[in-house]
Amino acid sequence: MHQFFAQMTKKSSTIPSTSLSFEDTKIAFASKDNFQLKKSYWIFATMNQNWLVNLGTFFIKLFLFLHFPIKKIIKSTIFAQFCGGETIDGCESTIQELEKAKIGTILDYSVEGEESEKSFQKTKEEILKTIRKSAENPAIPFAVFKVTGIFKAELLEKAQTEVELNEEEQELFDHSKEILVEICELAHQLKVRLFIDAEESWIQTTIDHLTYEMMERFNHETAIIYNTFQMYRHDMLANLKAAVETAQEKNYYLGVKLVRGAYLEKERQKAHEDEYSEPLHVSKEDTDRDYDLGVELCLKNVERVHFCMGTHNEASCLRLCDAMNALEIPSNHPNIYFAQLLGMSDNISYNLAASGYNVAKYVPYGPVDAVMPYLFRRAEENSSIAGQTSREFALLQKEVNRRNNA
């Protein structure tokens, strides 16, 4: 354990330790009736078999391509597990259900891979809608978007190199930046905290520059704009330290969302194809170490750095809770949040919320066929992350057994 957390743990021996447990499935699945519980059980039972995930993904893509009428089946199973609805209004029941458990909602318009001007305008309007929705509903503590929803990825990548954009490219880039400013201005005006999600390393530096420019402009009263730090990158802890120092020097609040990382396979594939050194840590242990050091840095600077732990890692969550307890930082400190994805790690989200911590769920939404890339990635990530699906399945199985024996 790192020195800071070790000191906090030692200090906490004189303070009543947190009674928080992520094994309490009664709390974790209290919002699910028996039918919903068993449906989730069978979804994760299927996802626990890699060959079934691969086979199912292949056939779903094929049936959608052939226009087979399978959307109702998708909507009632994997879509219902991981998405809130097809529209913002369609997410209302999910928002209310989470609110009953004192869990916030982060509406995430999850349509991917479209790069036309029409799609950029559509994405902009959806982001503005989620910001307005958040402003009117305290159960929605953040809004979120990806910069590639309003910028061409190739322009972000080119802007990150030494190659200068030509006149037409610069006009397109500037137009997209105007959309970014419009989004951030509305968030600032309505006092809505806004996550800018992390993306692939070959466009992330451009995203960082844009995000810090927005922070310097809009984060002087409080943290409105948040950047996302993927700690599986070996340079990210140094980047976070530099961001804290810059915020202190320029006297603005730093908004931070800490994640481990979401593009592992793509990063490795591109590094291999383009023959450059991977920007990733060589081991999960290195990622975990930097993640916890990043949390430690944010906690030490909690008045300047407002942060959200976006993680499904139980150990990291417990470590932060113990450190907060040792420092006598209230569990509901407004500058500290935890976040997980809808449909996953309910044992973390619901037990944290029941213990008084600030918790929110990412709630993806969009038309069924348009969010399929997100759902495929969810299935593939769950099956590839060591133990993640097995853990979800075991917890659901435990709760099914508890109810059967009650």
KARA-V68610 format. One record per pair of residues at least 12 apart in sequence whose ideal C-beta (glycine too) atoms are under 7 Angstrom apart, sorted by sequence separation. I is the first residue (numbers start at 1). GAP is how many residues later the second one is. D is the distance in Angstrom with one decimal. If there is no record, write none. Layout:
I:GAP:D
I:GAP:D
This chain:
131:12:4.7
267:12:6.5
349:12:6.1
130:13:4.6
267:13:5.7
60:14:6.9
109:14:6.6
155:14:5.8
159:14:6.5
211:14:6.4
295:14:6.4
338:14:5.4
196:15:5.0
91:16:6.3
127:16:6.8
211:16:4.5
264:16:6.9
109:17:4.3
155:17:6.1
109:18:6.6
127:18:4.6
155:18:5.1
88:19:6.2
208:19:6.5
338:19:5.9
342:19:4.8
152:20:6.5
338:20:6.8
341:20:6.9
342:20:6.2
109:21:6.7
295:21:6.8
317:21:6.3
337:21:4.6
338:21:4.9
339:21:4.9
340:21:6.0
341:21:4.9
342:21:4.9
336:22:6.3
342:22:6.9
107:23:4.4
337:23:6.1
339:23:6.3
292:24:6.1
299:24:6.0
331:24:6.3
332:24:5.5
151:25:4.3
291:25:6.1
295:25:5.5
331:25:4.1
332:25:6.8
107:26:6.5
123:26:4.0
124:26:5.9
150:26:5.3
331:26:4.7
332:26:5.8
123:27:5.8
229:27:6.3
231:27:6.4
260:27:5.6
292:27:6.1
227:28:6.6
232:28:5.4
233:28:6.9
307:28:7.0
312:28:5.7
150:29:4.7
196:29:6.7
226:29:3.2
227:29:6.6
228:29:4.4
229:29:5.5
230:29:5.7
231:29:5.6
232:29:3.5
306:29:4.2
307:29:6.4
308:29:4.1
309:29:5.1
310:29:4.7
120:30:5.0
150:30:6.3
180:30:6.2
184:30:4.6
188:30:4.2
193:30:6.6
194:30:6.2
196:30:6.6
198:30:3.8
223:30:4.0
225:30:5.5
226:30:6.3
230:30:7.0
231:30:6.8
309:30:6.9
193:31:6.0
194:31:5.6
195:31:4.8
196:31:5.9
197:31:5.4
198:31:7.0
222:31:5.7
223:31:6.6
224:31:7.0
226:31:5.2
228:31:6.1
230:31:3.9
260:31:5.8
308:31:5.4
317:31:5.8
194:32:6.6
196:32:6.5
198:32:4.8
201:32:6.6
220:32:5.3
223:32:3.8
232:32:6.7
312:32:6.2
107:33:6.4
177:33:7.0
193:33:6.5
195:33:6.5
219:33:4.3
258:33:6.5
302:33:5.3
312:33:4.3
43:34:6.2
105:34:6.0
180:34:7.0
184:34:5.6
216:34:5.8
219:34:4.6
302:34:6.7
314:34:6.2
43:35:6.4
104:35:5.9
105:35:5.0
317:35:6.7
104:36:6.4
106:36:4.8
107:36:6.8
108:36:5.3
109:36:7.0
188:36:5.1
216:36:5.7
219:36:6.6
258:36:5.2
312:36:6.7
104:37:4.2
115:37:5.4
187:37:5.5
215:37:5.7
258:37:6.3
43:38:5.3
106:38:5.4
115:38:7.0
215:39:6.9
99:40:4.2
215:40:6.8
40:41:6.3
88:41:5.8
184:41:5.9
88:42:6.6
160:42:6.5
256:42:5.6
160:43:6.2
95:44:5.7
143:44:6.5
235:44:6.6
88:45:5.8
95:45:6.8
157:45:5.3
160:45:4.9
234:45:6.6
157:46:5.1
160:46:4.7
233:46:5.1
234:46:6.7
156:47:3.9
159:47:4.7
233:47:6.1
234:47:5.1
232:48:5.3
344:48:6.5
347:48:5.3
143:49:5.5
147:49:6.3
232:49:5.7
256:49:5.7
258:49:6.4
153:50:6.0
156:50:4.5
254:50:6.3
142:51:4.8
143:51:5.1
144:51:4.0
145:51:6.9
146:51:4.7
148:51:6.0
156:51:6.7
253:51:6.4
254:51:4.8
255:51:5.4
256:51:4.2
257:51:4.7
258:51:5.6
259:51:4.4
260:51:6.7
141:52:6.6
142:52:6.9
145:52:6.9
147:52:6.8
258:52:6.4
259:52:6.8
142:53:5.6
144:53:6.2
146:53:6.3
237:53:4.6
244:53:6.5
253:53:6.1
257:53:5.3
236:54:6.6
240:54:5.3
124:55:5.1
128:55:6.6
131:55:5.3
135:55:3.9
232:55:4.5
120:56:6.9
127:56:5.4
131:56:5.3
231:56:5.8
237:56:5.8
241:56:6.6
248:56:6.2
135:57:5.2
237:57:5.9
240:57:6.2
244:57:5.7
247:57:6.1
128:58:5.9
132:58:6.9
134:58:4.6
120:59:6.7
124:59:6.7
131:59:6.2
231:59:4.7
147:60:4.9
231:60:4.2
131:61:5.0
198:61:6.6
244:61:6.1
193:62:6.8
195:62:5.4
147:63:6.7
200:63:5.2
231:63:5.6
229:65:6.4
31:66:5.6
200:66:6.0
201:66:6.1
200:67:6.7
202:68:6.7
31:70:6.0
312:76:6.9
201:78:4.7
226:82:7.0
223:83:3.7
142:218:6.4
141:219:5.5
106:233:6.7
103:246:5.8
101:249:5.6
103:250:4.9
102:251:4.6
101:252:5.5
106:254:5.1
108:254:5.2
110:254:3.8
104:255:6.8
105:255:6.6
106:255:6.8
108:255:6.3
110:255:6.6
111:255:4.6
103:256:5.0
104:256:3.6
105:256:6.1
106:256:5.0
107:256:5.7
108:256:4.7
109:256:6.4
110:256:5.1
103:257:6.5
106:257:6.3
109:257:5.9
84:258:6.4
103:258:5.8
105:258:4.9
107:258:6.4
111:259:4.4
82:260:6.0
111:260:6.4
113:260:6.0
82:261:4.1
110:261:4.7
112:261:4.7
81:262:4.3
112:262:6.2
98:263:5.8
110:264:4.3
94:269:5.8
91:272:5.8
91:274:5.2
90:275:6.7
88:277:6.7
87:278:6.6
84:279:3.9
86:279:6.5
84:280:6.8
85:280:5.2
86:280:6.5
83:281:4.9
84:281:4.9
86:281:5.3
82:282:6.6
83:282:5.9
86:282:6.5
5:287:6.8
83:288:6.1
79:289:5.7
2:290:5.9
2:291:6.0
5:291:6.4
4:292:4.6
22:292:4.9
75:293:5.4
82:293:6.2
2:294:6.1
74:294:5.8
79:296:6.6
82:296:5.3
71:297:5.0
78:297:5.6
20:298:6.8
71:298:6.9
20:301:5.7
18:303:5.2
18:304:6.4
17:305:7.0
64:305:6.3
18:307:5.2
17:308:6.5
64:308:6.8
12:310:5.8
15:310:6.2
15:311:6.3
9:313:5.8
12:313:5.5
5:314:5.6
8:314:6.5
12:314:3.7
8:315:4.3
11:315:4.5
9:317:6.7
29:317:6.2
5:318:5.7
8:318:3.8
28:318:4.7
8:319:6.4
28:319:4.0
57:319:5.6
30:320:6.8
25:322:6.6
28:322:4.8
57:322:6.3
27:323:5.2
28:323:6.2
27:324:5.4
22:325:4.7
22:326:5.6
53:326:5.2
24:327:5.6
27:327:5.2
53:327:6.9
22:329:5.5
21:330:6.6
53:330:4.6
20:331:6.3
47:332:6.0
50:333:5.0
20:335:4.9
47:335:5.3
47:336:6.0
18:337:6.8
48:341:4.9
47:342:5.0
48:342:6.0
44:345:6.0
48:345:4.9
44:348:4.8
45:348:5.9
44:349:4.3
44:352:5.9
41:355:4.4
40:356:5.7
41:356:6.6
37:359:6.8
41:359:5.8
37:362:6.3
38:362:6.7
37:363:6.3
28:367:6.6
34:369:6.6
25:370:5.6
29:370:4.7
25:373:5.1
25:374:3.9
26:376:6.7
25:377:6.2
